Amino acid sequence: MDRFKIKIILVILFILGSIARFIPHMPFWLNYPGVLVMPVVIFLVVDGYYHTTSLEKYIKRLMMGGEILLIGNFIISLALMKGPEGRLNYNNLSSKSYAYIIGLIIIALIFLILNFKDKCLNDGMVMIFIFVLSVGTNVVLREVNFQISILGNNMFLVLAGILVLLKALDGSKNGTDKRSVIKVLIVFAICIFTETSIIGPAFAFIIYEFRNNKRMIITGLFVLSGLLVPGFTVKALLAAPQWMMFFGIIFILLYNEKEGLKIKKPFYFIYPLCLWIPFIIGALIS
């Protein structure tokens, strides 16, 4: 199965997961398909690292996508004011909460302008931007104390960090980057604040080290998935399905290393829409 076909399947699975997450009264099992997406996306990004014609442009696209996504996430969340039991009034949030949210939007907008003007982002800038935006998102979530639903998903930032990680690993292996070990540690530390936590860069590292050894990749994903097992009862396993990401290995094994249709940029729009549309629908009908 080529990259394009796998991406289409991942989009469908992600849509199902977003519907289950954001739209009320959906069957809980709809959460399960979306769990498969993360490891497969990381695998495709690591594979894409070896085939891209311009790594700098690749990172730049992901960073700009992440900044636009964050801005959209917060604007939509503020506009809808979705609370645990329906929509809230704008006076339900403190002025401090508004300051945090608007401040982070402004910071993301500044980063977006800087990225747009710069032809090439250095690794230091990428890591700083990811750190500020990821930590900022967590600060906002803590500040609003989950009074309103804030879209915090931003896989673009995780993937940009993973590409920096791969560059650093290559630099360490080739002896061309004396600061490569520091960069690797920083990326792992930064990703703790992202939606994949340390699982994302850890799986990317495993794929990088054992790129031509599917057995080791399977073992690595099995171990990482095992860390997410909430308990060994059927009820616990079904209630917290993140461990099911292991079954994403099916698509990794089916991948034939062919690109398929050369359509890349639309996926930078599809991911945000797959988040925003179900979130908006869920807020309007709740």
Secondary structure, 3 states (H helix, E strand, C coil): CCHHHHHHHHHHHHHHHHHHHHCCCCCHHHHHHHHCHHHHHHHHHHHHHCCCCCHHHHHHHHHHHHHHHHHHHHHHHHHHCEECCEECCHHHCCHHHHHHHHHHHHHHHHHHHHHHHCCCCCHHHHHHHHHHHHHHHHHHHHHHCCCCCCCCCCHHHHHHHHHHHHHHHHHHHHCCCCCHHHHHHHHHHHHCCCCCCCHHHHHHHHHHHCCCCHHHHHHHHHHHHHCCCCCCCHHHHHHCHHHHHHHHHHHHHHCCCCCCCCCCCHHHHHHHHHHHHHHHHHHHHC
